[in-house]
Amino acid sequence: MLDLAARLALSPVLVAQAVAVRRRALRLPEADGPRHGTLGSGQPLRLRIIGDSSAAGVGVASQDDALAGQLAAMLADDFRIRWTLDAVTGATTRSTLRRLATRDPEPADVVVTALGVNDVTRQLPARLWLRRQRALLDRVAVLHAPRLIYVSGIPPLEHFPLLPDPLRWTLARHGRRLETALARDLTGRAGIVHVPYDTPAEPGLMAADGFHPSARLYTLWARELRGRILSDWPKVSCGTAAADQRAKASR
């Protein structure tokens, strides 16, 4: 109730600041380069990344320096990676659901989602946010049948240099509210892992627009996901192998 009252009281200022931010924001393009590829050797692993401008690599020039390219390169030391990027600047959970509604099934072993900031800036209520995230995860399960889904957390908007106060304060609080609700909702869901944004605020982590990741932040993000995949994948693989053995023994 306090947040709602504060937003109502500040609404004229917040609207004016939001308009000013849109006018002066530096428009950076999505990273250039291929959005799919195969590299590495070893056990095959099909990776798919779904999301918004952060997944699309806004903030760096090349996909090699973006999340998809860096994560695929890191995993190539341990796997034969076939990776695909499905991301659009400005994407929300709702628009992503609409985009995926017409897609044909394509198997993937690991799916990474990166959505939320645009839902925060639109002040999406937490209850609706959870409903749409659940629908998205259900759709991902139908389309790709992944063994693991990693849901990237919402970054702390209080560290976005582009945003002035009190707009920054308001969006940051709402972002934390959505993030807390999502983390709680995903607890205990088999095969779905919430990956909170756990990077300290440091100079050089944001791109020139003050809103998107720099190459260094994409590296930290990719390292976090690589570590989790390397930790979780043997458990999933062993569980699948054991299930196959039980199925054979029961015939």
Salt bridges, closest charged atoms under 4 A:
ASP3 OD1 - ARG173 NE 2.83
ASP3 OD2 - ARG177 NH2 2.13
GLU30 OE1 - ARG35 NH2 2.45
ASP78 OD2 - ARG226 NH2 3.28
ASP86 OD1 - ARG99 NE 3.12
ASP86 OD2 - ARG103 NH1 2.52
GLU106 OE1 - ARG48 NH1 3.43
ASP109 OD1 - ARG46 NH2 2.89
GLU158 OE1 - ARG176 NH1 3.32
ASP165 OD1 - ARG168 NE 3.70
GLU179 OE2 - HIS194 NE2 2.87
ASP185 OD1 - ARG134 NH2 2.76
GLU202 OE1 - ARG216 NH2 2.61
ASP209 OD2 - HIS212 ND1 2.58
GLU224 OE2 - ARG228 NE 2.65
